[in-house]
Amino acid sequence: MAQRYMGLLSGTSMDAIDAALVELEPFRLLATHTLPMPAALRQHLFTLIERRTISLEDLGALDIRLGRLFAETALGLLAKAQISVAKVQAIGSHGQTIYHWAHAPNPFTLQLGDPNTIAEMTGITTVADFRRRDLAAGGQGAPLAPAFHAAFLSTSHHHRAVLNIGGMANISFLPIDSEKRVWGFDTGPGNALIDGWILRHLNKPLDQDGCWAASGQVNKALLQYLLADPFFSLSPPKSTGREYFNMAWLDHRLDKMGAELPPADVQATLCALTATSIKLAIQNFNSRTEELLVCGGGANNKTLMEELQKLLAPCHVTTTATYGIPSQWVEACTFAWLAKQTLEGHPGNLPEVTGARHPVILGAIYPGNAAANSRA
């Protein structure tokens, strides 16, 4: 009998919690559900990350509040799909990243969204805290998606890469030869600065289709100044997050530039920053890439997608939907698959991607409520 797994994720854009219910081997996406992140909570998370301070009381309360939201999203998905909790093997919950600092003297990563709360409210065994074991093994703890990309999006016909553009962007290189290593890394900001700038100036959570960016002109001097950040020239393995690329990072560089630029021009330049940093990552580390599959929110940004196609030609740029996985749901599906890997005792990391010393089984298991399952 086919086993069903659920993936739960709130990415670095922090706009919503996504839930995907899947069958694996072969892969089948059964149902999806999104719970928008409350605006006040989203702003609170942004402020917390940029200010880097919070009381222990607030931290604990936020962990429980997010855990409840994740559980509500899971239950909403089951209600929509009309599937009982007893028919779900496990939930893989990524949680909400609050801080990811892989380059610290004592590297750490922190995700909130209490998995005890999720397991208790849903009655479903929950696997969570996926990143810290990789860090303990000397890795970056990110990105974790390349293993899923390799399992379900590889091809033997041409050199393919999979690019996730969420708040940050990460890329996986999938070689033609299955004997050769799959690898990848974070390329830098994805939507985080684009979304932050339009929220500040137009009070909109995102630049729909990239229309505002398309209305401006790329400022080449600003673009080159932003690209001069040391992160972009780092060799992999590397990972990043909002604790580094945020509005304070952008404001500091705009102040240093000392020129008042039209807000639409800054938006156009931020879109170009995302596209150009991705181009440089491919050009410098796998110039043989022939096809790029894009997923995440950035796949819906028409201006960004057109810029990628222009910069990467003759490489063909499309979305993961072309090959059966809708672009919005790839990351949630990833954590459903990682839950299965953990429960079956299989490693979930790729050391060649994260820099870990060896493969490790990721995450911790929080057993479901047997009584709740038996009543379902």
Salt bridges, closest charged atoms under 4 A:
GLU23 OE2 - ARG4 NE 3.87
GLU23 OE1 - ARG28 NE 3.36
GLU25 OE2 - LYS340 NZ 3.29
ASP129 OD2 - ARG132 NH2 2.98
ASP229 OD2 - ARG253 NH2 3.15
ASP251 OD1 - ARG200 NH1 2.80
GLU291 OE1 - HIS158 NE2 2.58
GLU291 OE1 - ARG160 NE 2.91
GLU307 OE1 - LYS310 NZ 3.35
GLU344 OE2 - LYS340 NZ 3.04
GLU344 OE1 - HIS346 NE2 3.61
